[in-house]
Amino acid sequence: MKRSKTNSSSIQMPRLGRRRFLQSGLALAAPLVISRSGFAASANETLNLASVGVGGKGWSDLASSAGGENVRVVALCDVDANHLKKAAEKYPDAATFADYRRMLDQMADDIDAVLVSTPDHMHAPIALAAMALGKHVHVQKPLANNLRDLRAMQELAASNPSLVTQMGTQIHSDQAYRTGAAMIQQGVIGKISEAHLWVSKSWAGPAEGRPDKSDPVPDHLDWDLWLGTAPKRPYVEKIYHPAQWRGWRDFGAGTLGDMGCHIFDPVFTALQLAPPTSVVSRGVEHYEETFAPDGDVTYGFEASPFTTDNFFFRWTDGSGASRPDAARASLPPDAQLPGAGAFFVGEKGVMVLPHWSMPTFYANNEPLEIPVESVGSNNHYTEFTDACRGVGTTSTPFSYSCPVTEAVLLGVVAASFRDRELIWNSADLEFDYQPANENLGRREQALITQ
């Protein structure tokens, strides 16, 4: 393809106001039409890559993806000028932008694929805009921070099979999770009746919500663009950007959103689960503006070829009262569960799968002597860039990763309704309890008029 270089610094365009930004976010519910396909014509053709969000995790996502075969970084976008400067020094030939809409508008014919590594609330707006232009997308987990946006992403991807999609859960391609999932499917501990998933950290925000103050916005940060489609609020130092946004309901998805897509992954992969049919939270209810600590959510599922009837799994997070039931793991007296991971209770024993470590096996409080042979690792990033060039496929496409993220977000909703079992109809995107249905989409959009 013939490519033209676009340099955003040489183009003066009027600023898009906040009202138009919010309107573009609300338009996600409207039908989207694919205007063109970014599918590469040949494996030898260069893949032109853009990256939105190039600080923190976005920096490593960009560097890892740019290392793929025949990949050229053509555009960089970040609302933080310091992040953008660092990335531009590494990729000096790339055009730079603060606003992803400007990038897509000016470089629609120059981009084949887009990396999305922003705070959670902007994953869906950016990915949907890129997909509507026929761009392949690699989106960090969770794919969205609400169920309606997530379903829009799933449906748009399904409507255009030529789009390559990937969720940024790189541990999916690591040998530990791949080996554990393979051994469950080999039946080494029989069919699975229950699983327990946990992480000992917490992304809880302050219970009192936002402070009654504001701080000057740093010169290097475009605060309106950072807020994006979220309701407007004053900037406050060290409370939202960088990194602390995960604890706030307008921006993140809490501990479940941060870690659930990782730790749910081998359970969904190994057991070939469909979305849950029920969910109930026994943990602390979320606060008005922030996520509470010590999550405790149990999910019910229809049976799969690898489970018994009435299979369920329980998720816990935090360091307080919500802890996995270690007794169910059948560990020897001198053994402890790792700080994060999952264990599967089967007909013939238990498999413990630590986060980032190989599985171990137990029965009757004794180790089970089951040989563990690694199935090897893949490169999650170059798997995506190769697939965009027509070489192979991705292992966490939206057809797989949207149901995983759906389960994560169901738990986020359930944590606002402690001790109430919610029956979930995935096909209709509906709970059996109307107050829960009011939590399916983005939070308050009352500030659309500002």
C-alpha positions in Angstrom: 0.0 0.0 0.0 1.1 3.5 -0.7 1.6 5.4 2.6 1.7 9.1 3.2 3.4 10.6 6.3 1.2 12.8 8.4 2.8 15.1 11.0 0.2 16.4 13.5 2.5 19.2 14.6 2.2 20.9 11.2 -1.6 20.8 11.1 -3.6 23.4 13.1 -7.2 22.2 13.7 -9.9 23.6 16.1 -10.1 21.8 19.4 -13.0 19.3 19.8 -15.1 20.5 22.8 -16.1 18.3 25.7 -19.7 18.2 24.6 -18.7 16.6 21.3 -16.4 14.2 23.1 -19.3 13.0 25.3 -21.6 12.8 22.4 -19.2 10.7 20.5 -18.9 8.4 23.5 -22.7 8.1 23.8 -22.9 7.3 20.1 -21.3 3.9 20.9 -24.8 2.5 21.2 -25.6 3.4 17.6 -25.0 1.0 14.8 -21.4 1.2 13.4 -20.6 0.7 9.7 -17.3 -0.7 8.6 -15.8 1.7 6.0 -12.8 -0.3 4.9 -10.8 -3.3 5.9 -7.2 -3.0 7.2 -6.4 -6.6 6.4 -3.0 -6.8 4.9 -2.7 -8.1 1.4 0.3 -10.3 2.0 2.5 -11.6 4.8 5.4 -9.6 3.4 3.6 -6.3 3.5 4.5 -3.9 6.3 2.0 -3.5 9.1 1.5 0.2 9.9 0.8 0.4 13.6 -0.7 3.1 15.8 -0.6 3.2 19.6 -3.1 5.1 21.9 -1.7 5.3 25.4 2.1 5.0 25.4 3.0 5.4 29.1 3.2 2.6 31.6 1.7 -0.6 30.2 1.2 1.2 26.9 5.0 1.7 26.7 5.7 -2.0 27.0 2.8 -3.0 24.7 4.1 -0.6 22.0 7.7 -1.8 22.3 6.7 -5.5 22.3 4.4 -5.1 19.3 6.8 -3.0 17.3 9.3 -5.9 17.6 7.1 -8.0 15.3 8.1 -8.9 11.8 7.5 -6.1 9.2 5.9 -3.7 11.7 6.3 0.0 11.4 5.1 2.5 14.0 3.3 5.3 12.2 1.3 7.1 14.9 1.5 7.7 18.6 -1.2 9.2 20.8 -1.3 10.1 24.5 -3.0 12.9 26.5 0.2 13.2 28.6 2.9 15.1 26.6 5.6 13.6 28.8 4.6 10.0 27.8 4.3 11.1 24.2 7.7 12.7 24.1 9.4 9.6 25.4 7.7 7.4 22.8 8.4 9.9 20.0 12.1 9.8 20.8 12.1 6.0 20.3 9.9 6.2 17.2 10.9 9.5 15.6 9.2 8.8 12.2 5.8 8.4 13.8 3.2 11.2 13.8 2.1 12.4 17.3 -1.3 13.3 18.7 -3.0 14.0 21.9 -6.5 13.1 20.7 -7.1 9.7 19.2 -10.0 11.1 17.1 -7.6 13.5 15.3 -5.2 10.6 14.7 -7.9 8.4 13.1 -9.3 11.3 11.1 -6.0 12.4 9.7 -4.4 9.0 9.3 -7.3 6.7 8.3 -5.4 5.6 5.2 -2.1 5.2 6.9 -2.9 2.9 9.8 -3.6 -0.8 9.7 -3.8 -1.7 13.4 -4.2 0.1 16.7 -3.0 -0.7 20.2 -5.3 0.6 23.0 -3.6 0.9 26.3 -5.4 3.7 28.1 -7.4 3.8 31.4 -10.3 1.3 31.2 -13.1 3.8 30.5 -11.6 4.7 27.1 -10.9 1.2 25.8 -14.3 0.9 24.1 -14.6 4.4 22.6 -11.1 4.1 21.0 -11.4 0.5 19.9 -14.9 1.0 18.4 -13.8 4.0 16.5 -10.8 2.2 15.1 -12.8 -1.0 14.3 -15.4 1.1 12.5 -12.6 2.2 10.2 -11.5 -1.4 9.6 -8.5 -1.3 11.8 -7.3 -4.3 13.7 -7.2 -3.7 17.4 -5.2 -5.0 20.4 -7.0 -3.8 23.5 -5.7 -4.0 27.1 -7.8 -5.8 29.7 -10.5 -5.4 30.6 -11.8 -4.7 27.1 -14.4 -2.3 28.5 -15.5 -1.1 31.9 -19.2 -1.7 31.3 -21.3 -4.4 29.7 -23.0 -2.4 27.0 -19.8 -1.1 25.6 -18.3 -4.6 25.7 -21.3 -6.1 23.8 -20.9 -3.4 21.1 -17.2 -4.4 20.7 -18.2 -8.1 20.5 -20.9 -7.5 17.9 -18.8 -5.2 15.7 -16.0 -7.7 15.7 -18.4 -10.5 14.8 -19.9 -8.5 12.0 -16.5 -8.2 10.2 -14.5 -11.4 10.5 -11.6 -9.9 8.6 -10.8 -7.7 11.7 -8.1 -9.1 13.8 -8.7 -8.6 17.5 -6.7 -9.5 20.6 -7.1 -8.8 24.4 -3.9 -7.8 26.1 -3.7 -10.7 28.5 -0.2 -11.8 27.7 -0.2 -14.4 30.4 -2.7 -16.3 28.2 0.3 -17.2 26.0 2.7 -18.1 28.8 3.6 -21.7 29.4 2.1 -21.9 32.9 -1.5 -21.1 31.9 -1.2 -23.0 28.6 0.1 -26.1 30.4 -2.4 -26.0 33.2 -5.3 -25.6 30.8 -4.0 -28.5 28.6 -3.7 -30.8 31.6 -7.2 -30.1 32.8 -8.5 -30.9 29.3 -6.4 -34.1 29.3 -8.5 -35.2 32.3 -5.6 -35.7 34.8 -7.9 -34.8 37.7 -11.2 -35.7 36.0 -14.1 -33.4 35.5 -14.1 -30.2 37.5 -16.8 -29.4 40.0 -15.6 -26.1 41.3 -12.8 -23.6 41.0 -11.4 -20.9 43.3 -9.7 -17.8 42.0 -8.0 -15.0 44.0 -5.5 -12.2 44.2 -4.3 -10.7 47.5 -4.1 -7.1 46.3 -6.9 -4.5 46.1 -7.6 -1.5 44.0 -10.1 -0.1 46.4 -10.6 3.7 46.2 -11.3 6.1 49.1 -14.7 5.3 50.7 -15.5 9.0 51.0 -15.1 9.6 47.3 -13.4 12.6 45.6 -11.9 15.3 47.8 -13.5 18.7 47.9 -10.6 20.4 46.2 -8.9 20.9 42.9 -5.3 21.3 41.8 -3.8 23.1 38.8 -3.6 20.7 35.8 0.0 20.1 34.9 1.1 21.7 31.6 1.9 18.3 30.1 -1.6 16.8 30.7 -4.8 17.5 28.7 -7.3 16.8 31.5 -10.4 17.0 29.3 -9.0 14.4 26.9 -8.0 12.2 29.9 -11.6 12.3 31.2 -12.8 11.5 27.7 -16.4 10.2 27.9 -16.5 10.2 31.7 -18.4 12.9 33.7 -16.3 16.0 34.3 -14.5 16.6 37.6 -11.6 18.7 38.8 -8.1 17.5 38.5 -6.5 16.4 41.8 -2.9 15.4 42.2 -2.0 11.7 42.8 -5.6 10.6 42.9 -6.5 9.7 39.3 -3.5 10.1 37.0 -1.3 8.3 36.8 -2.2 4.8 37.9 -4.7 5.5 40.7 -7.8 5.6 38.4 -8.4 1.8 38.8 -10.1 2.4 42.1 -12.7 4.9 40.7 -15.9 3.6 39.2 -16.0 6.2 36.4 -12.6 5.1 35.1 -11.7 1.6 36.1 -13.2 -1.7 37.0 -11.5 -2.3 40.4 -9.5 -5.3 41.3 -11.7 -7.6 39.3 -11.1 -5.4 36.2 -7.3 -5.3 36.7 -6.7 -9.0 37.6 -9.9 -10.9 36.7 -9.2 -11.1 33.0 -5.8 -12.7 33.8 -6.9 -15.2 36.4 -10.3 -16.1 34.8 -8.4 -16.9 31.6 -7.1 -20.4 32.3 -10.5 -21.4 33.8 -12.4 -20.3 30.7 -9.8 -21.8 28.4 -9.5 -25.1 30.2 -13.2 -25.6 30.8 -14.6 -24.0 27.6 -17.1 -22.0 29.7 -19.9 -20.0 28.3 -20.9 -16.7 30.1 -22.2 -17.2 33.6 -25.9 -17.8 34.3 -25.8 -16.4 37.8 -23.6 -14.2 40.0 -23.7 -13.3 43.7 -21.4 -11.1 45.8 -20.7 -11.7 49.5 -18.1 -9.0 49.8 -18.2 -5.4 50.8 -20.5 -3.3 48.6 -19.0 -0.7 46.3 -19.0 2.9 47.4 -20.8 5.6 45.5 -17.7 6.6 43.5 -15.1 4.0 44.2 -14.6 0.2 44.5 -14.6 -1.4 47.9 -11.9 -3.8 49.1 -12.1 -7.5 49.7 -14.2 -8.7 46.8 -16.0 -12.1 47.1 -18.1 -13.2 44.1 -19.4 -16.6 43.1 -20.5 -17.4 39.6 -22.8 -20.2 38.4 -22.4 -21.8 34.9 -24.0 -24.3 32.6 -22.0 -27.6 32.5 -19.3 -27.9 29.8 -17.6 -31.1 28.5 -14.9 -30.6 31.2 -17.1 -29.8 34.2 -19.7 -31.6 36.3 -23.2 -30.3 36.6 -23.7 -27.3 38.9 -20.1 -26.2 38.3 -19.3 -22.8 40.0 -16.3 -20.7 40.7 -15.5 -18.2 43.5 -13.4 -15.1 43.1 -11.9 -13.3 46.1 -9.5 -10.3 46.2 -7.9 -8.2 48.9 -6.1 -9.1 52.1 -9.0 -9.0 54.5 -11.8 -11.4 55.2 -12.4 -12.4 51.6 -9.9 -15.2 51.1 -10.0 -18.5 49.1 -11.1 -21.6 51.1 -7.7 -23.2 51.3 -9.1 -26.3 52.8 -10.8 -27.1 49.4 -7.3 -27.2 47.8 -6.4 -30.4 49.7 -2.9 -29.0 50.4 -0.4 -30.8 52.6 -0.1 -29.2 56.1 3.2 -27.5 55.3 1.9 -26.0 52.0 0.3 -22.6 51.3 -1.6 -21.1 48.5 0.3 -18.5 46.4 -0.6 -14.9 46.6 -2.6 -15.1 43.4 -3.9 -17.9 41.1 -6.6 -20.5 40.8 -7.2 -24.0 41.9 -9.5 -26.6 40.2 -11.3 -29.2 42.3 -11.7 -32.4 40.2 -13.1 -35.9 40.6 -9.6 -37.3 41.2 -7.7 -34.4 42.9 -6.9 -30.7 42.8 -4.8 -28.6 40.5 -3.2 -25.4 41.9 -2.3 -23.0 39.2 -0.3 -20.0 40.6 -0.3 -16.7 38.7 2.7 -17.0 36.4 3.9 -20.4 37.7 3.5 -24.0 36.6 0.7 -26.2 38.1 0.9 -28.6 41.0 -1.4 -31.4 42.0 -2.8 -32.7 45.3 -5.3 -35.2 46.8 -6.2 -36.1 50.3 -3.7 -33.5 51.6 -0.8 -35.1 49.8 1.0 -34.3 46.6 -0.1 -36.1 43.5 2.7 -37.4 41.4 1.6 -36.2 38.0 4.3 -35.4 35.4 4.1 -31.8 34.2 5.4 -31.3 30.7 5.4 -27.7 29.4 3.5 -27.0 26.2 5.6 -23.9 25.7 4.9 -20.2 25.4 3.9 -18.0 22.5 4.6 -14.3 22.0 1.2 -12.7 22.6 2.2 -9.4 20.9 3.8 -10.7 17.7 0.9 -13.3 17.5 -1.3 -10.2 17.0 0.9 -8.4 14.5 1.5 -11.5 12.5 -2.2 -12.2 12.3 -2.8 -8.7 11.1 -0.4 -9.5 8.2 -2.4 -12.7 7.5 0.0 -15.1 9.3 -1.8 -17.3 11.9 -4.5 -16.2 14.3 -4.8 -14.6 17.7 -5.5 -16.7 20.8 -7.6 -14.1 22.7 -9.8 -12.7 19.9 -13.0 -10.9 21.0 -15.0 -14.0 20.3 -13.2 -15.5 23.3 -12.1 -12.5 25.4 -15.5 -10.7 25.4 -17.2 -13.6 27.3 -14.3 -13.6 29.7 -14.6 -9.9 30.3 -18.3 -10.2 30.5 -17.9 -12.5 33.5 -15.5 -10.0 35.1 -17.9 -7.1 34.7 -20.9 -9.2 36.0 -18.9 -9.5 39.2 -18.3 -5.7 39.3 -22.1 -5.1 39.0 -23.0 -7.8 41.6 -20.7 -6.1 44.2 -23.3 -3.3 44.4 -26.0 -5.8 45.5 -24.5 -7.8 48.3 -26.0 -11.2 49.1 -28.5 -11.0 46.2 -28.1 -13.7 43.6 -28.5 -12.2 40.1 -29.7 -14.4 37.3 -28.0 -13.4 34.0 -29.4 -13.7 30.5 -26.3 -13.1 28.3 -28.1 -13.3 25.0 -30.5 -10.4 26.0 -27.9 -8.6 28.1 -30.2 -8.6 31.1 -30.4 -9.4 34.8 -33.6 -10.6 36.5 -33.3 -7.6 38.8 -34.0 -4.1 37.4 -31.6 -2.1 39.7 -28.8 -4.3 38.4 -29.8 -3.6 34.8 -29.3 0.1 35.6 -25.6 -0.7 36.0 -25.1 -2.3 32.5 -23.8 0.9 30.8 -21.7 3.9 31.5 -22.3 5.8 34.7 -24.0 9.2 34.8 -23.8 11.2 31.6 -25.6 14.3 33.0 -22.7 16.5 32.2 -23.3 16.1 28.4 -24.3 19.8 28.3 -21.1 21.1 29.7 
